[in-house]
Amino acid sequence: MKTTNKRILTGNKAMAEAIAQEMERDSDVFVLGEDVGKYGGIFGSTQGLIDQFGSDRIIDTPISETAFIGAAIGAAADGMRPIAELMFVDFFGVCMDQIYNHMAKIPYMSGGNVKLPMVLMTAVGGGYSDAAQHSQTLYATFAHIPGMKVVAPSTPHDLKGMMTSAIRDDNPVLFMFHKSLQGLGWMDQLDVSVGDVPEESYTVSLDKANVVREGKDVTIVGVQMMTHYAVEAAEKLADEGIDAEVIDLRSLAPIDKETIIESVQKTHRLLVVDEDYLSYGLTAEISAIVAESALYDLEAPVRRLAIPDVPIPYSRPLEKYVIPSTESIIKEIRSLMEQ
């Protein structure tokens, strides 16, 4: 959708603005979760909303994820449009039944008679030494389950547009936002955590990847921080004469197979970069998609770069070692181009 009147916003303010505009547009939209009220969400996703809408629509809940996600599911089944915040994606273990067996399955098990127009938003990602229980992305864990859409925007523009689309969608949507892309002052603020965001309401598709850099020699598919590292790597590789195309996956379920396949058919090489664990993850799924549909277009085997199958360390040097970086992407691409 074409948009105008761009401004610079951080990721968290872009999200909060989308929620506010949808709450103004539709009285059935409300927010619930831990610290979403006066605190504004620990990652700023509901900043300022309680002052605008009050505690009846911005609801601070007890520390009981099963209870408030279950409440959101019930409200959605009754026709409202709740937005629940699971503070860290790592906490899904205590409310797995509500997400996997109710949120994802009720519309199907009701034969389509019960809609669940709800958003479950949650913070993902490492990079700031928060250890094994607060630093995961778990993209593939949720994308694996049929019945809900799963998205992971990488820019403030997409955070706003995809949040708007998620709220309006009649299906349950898991909305994953990366902590490092929120632009919060108490974290190391990254340049990529701020960007152009139109003031008016707009939507971004929940099922389309975005080619953020065109190239002809190799395709790099990334998600969130890995997309930004891939772009940095591509710019440096250009000085060596390697022209890399970078795809921001954005939508994890459904995956935009067409964009990936078209790119590989053009570049004939593929590197998939993921901040999730290597085994059984998105890197494997995307590799399989290409093997099934574009195997004979490849001039070299697909490369995968992700977190080794270990819990994410608390130690900053060890954390940096396991999470893919610009430098590790460059190393993989150089090796891939030699094949």
N, C-alpha and C positions, 0 to 999 in steps of 0.2 A: 504494500500500500504506500503510495507516494505521500511524503510528509514535508512540512515546511516549518519555519520559525524555530530553528534549532538553537539550543543552549547547551552549556556544559554542565553536566551533573555527575555526581558519583553514582556508583551502582546502587547503593542502598537508597538514595533519594529517588532514583528512577523507579525502583520497585515500589516505594511508599507512594509516589505520585500516581502510579498506575492503580494501586489499590484505592487510593482516595477518589480518583475519578470514577472508578466503577462503583464505589459506595455512594457517591453522589448520583450516579445514573440509575442505580438499582437498589432499592431499600432492602432487598433480600440478601444483599452481600454483607457479611460481618466477619470479624477476625477473632480467633481464640487461640490461646497458647500461653506458655510460660514467659512472663516478662514482656509481653507484647504491648502492654498498656503504657504506664507512665515512663517506663524504661525505654520503650520504643523498640524492643527486640535487642538482644545482645549484639546482633550484627546490623542493627539499624533498619531492618526491613519494614518496621511499622512506626518509624520515627515521626512524631507529631500528630499521629492519627487520633489519639485519645482526646486531644484538645479540640479537634474538629468534630468528632463523632460521639464522644462520651463513652462511658464504661458499659453501656448497654450493647454497643456494637463492637467495641474493642475490649475483649474480655480476657482479663488475666485469670489463668486457671491454676489449680493446685498442681504439684509435681506428680501428675498421673497421666502419662501419655495414652495409656489404654482408655482412660475415661474420656479425655477431651477429644481424641480422634474418633472414638465411638460416638460421642455426642455430635461431632461434625457429620459423620456418616448418617446418623438419624435425621439431622436437620436437612441434609441434602435430599434424603429419600422423601422428605415431606415438602420439598419444593424450594427450600432456601438455597443460598449459594455461599456456603461457609469457606473460609480460608483458615486452615489450621497450620500452626508452625511447630514442627518437630525440631527443637533447638539445634541438635547435631544429628546428622544422619546416622551416626554410630549408635544412637539411642533406640534405633528401630527394634532392637531385640526385645525390648519390654512391651512393645505394642505390635508385634509381628502379626498376630492373629487378626487384629482390626484392619491392617493394611492388606495382607495377602488373602485372607479368607472372606473379608466383608467388603472393603472398599473396592477391591479388584474384581470381585465375583458376583456381587448382588445384581448388577444390571443383567449379566448373562443368565444367572440362575432364575431370575424372574421372567425370563423370556423377553426382556426388553421393556417390561411394564414398569419397572422402577428405574428411574434415572438417578445418577449421583453426580450432580454438577458441583463438585467440590475441588478445591486445590489444597494439596498438602505440600507446604514449602519447607525446605530444610537446608541447613548449611553443610557444605562439603569441603574437603580439601585440607592439605597440610601446608607446610612451609613456615610455620612459626612455633615449632617445638611444643606442640600440645599433646604429644605422645600417642600411643596406639589406640586409645579409646575415644579420641576426639579429632582425628586427622584423616579419616578415610573418605573416599568418594563413594564407593559401593555402587557405581553406575550400573554394572552388569547385574548385580543382585536384584535390582528393581526392574530393569529392562527385560529381564528373563521372564517375568510374570505377565501373562496376557490379561487384558482387561482394564489396563490404565495406560494413559500416555505419560511418558517420562521425558522431560526436557532439561537442558543444562546450558543456559545462555552464557555468552562470553563477553558481552559488551553492555554498557548502560543502555544503549539504544534497544538491544534485544531483551534485556531484563524488563524494561517497561512494556515493550510491544508484546512479548510472549506472556508476561503476567496478565495483560489485558485479555489476550486470547484465551489463556487458561481459565480465567474467571468466567468468561462467556461460554466456554465449552460445556456441553451437557454430559461429558464423560469425566470421570475422576482423573486429575492430572497431578503427577508428582513433579514439583518444581524445585530443582536443585540449584542453589546459588552458591558460588565459590566465595569463601571468606575473604580471600586475597583480592577479589574483584569488587568488594563492597565500598572500598575507598574510605575506610574508617581511620580517624586520626591516631588511634591508639595502636594501630598496626603499621607496618612499613607500607606507606601509601605508594602504589605503583601508578605509573603514567596511564596504563591501560585500564585502571579502575575509574577513570573519568572519561567522558566523551560527549558527543553531540546527542541531545535528546530533545525532540520537539515538545512544545508545551501542550499541544492539543492531544487528545486521545488517538491512538492508532493501534493497529494489530500487526503482529508478525506471525507467520505460519508456524504451527506446531509440528510440522512434518517435513520441513525442507532444510537441507544443509545449505551452507553459504560458502561460496568460493571467495575467500578473502584475499587471495593472491593468485594470479594466473601464471602458469609456467608450462614448459614443454618437455622437461627432462625427467622429472620425478614428482609423484604425488605424495603429499604428507597429509594424513587425516588426523586431526586432534580434537580435543574437547577442553573448553574453558582455558585454564592456564597453559595447557599443552599446545593449544592453538596459538597463543601469543608467543610461546617459546619457538614454535615452528616458524612463525613469521620472522622473528629475529634471526633464526638460523638461515632461513631462505635469503634474507638480505645479505648476510655474510657470505653465503655460498655463491651468490651472484658475482662477487668479486673474483671467484675462482672459475667463473664461466659455467656454473651449474644453475639452471633455471628451474626452481622448484615451485610447484603449484600447491597451495595450502587450502585445505577444506576444513571449515569449522562445522563439526557435525551438528551441534545445537540440539537436534532431536534424537534421542536415544531409542525411543519407541513411539512411533515407528521410525526405523532408519531409512534415510533417503538413499536407497540403493542406486537409483538412476544417476544421481550426481557423482557418486563414487565411481561407478562403472565407466561413465563417460570420460571422467578424468584419467583413469587408468588406461583406457583405450587410446588416449592422446599421448600420455607420458611413458607408458609401458613399464613403469616401476612404481612401487608402493611401499611407504613406511607408515605404519599406524602407531601413534604415540598416545599413551593413556596414563593417567594418574591413579588408575585402579591397579589391582593385582594382575600379574601377567596371565596366569592360568585361568581358563574358562571365562575370560572377560570379553570386552568389546574388541580388543585386538584380534582375538580368535574369531569372533563373529564376522568382523569386516573382512578378515582374510578368507573366510569361507565363502562369503558373498562374491568376492573377486574370483576365487577359484572356480566357483560354479558358473559364473557368467562372463568372465574375461580372462580365463587361464591362458589361452593361446595368444593373448595380447601382451602378456608379460615377457620381458627380456631377462628377468632375474627373479629369483624367489622373493616372495613378500617378506619384509622385515617387520618385527614387532619390538616396541620399546615401551616398557611399563615397569611398575614397581615389582621387584622380585617377591616371591611368595613368602614374605616375612612380615610380621607386624611392623607398623611404621615406628621408627625409633624416636625416643625423646631427645636424644643427643643431637644437637644441631648439625655437626659434621656428618653423622650417620644418616640423618634425615635427608640432607642434601645429596648424599651418596645414592640413596635408593630412589628418590624422585627424579624422573627424567628432567633434563635441563637443555638449554640452548646448545651447550657444548656437546652433550651426549647425542643430540639430534644431528649435529654437524658431523660427528664421528661416524654415525650410522649411515648417513647419506653418502659420505665420501667412500665408505666401503661398498655400499650398494652400487654406486656408479662405476666401480671397477669391475663389476660382474657382467 
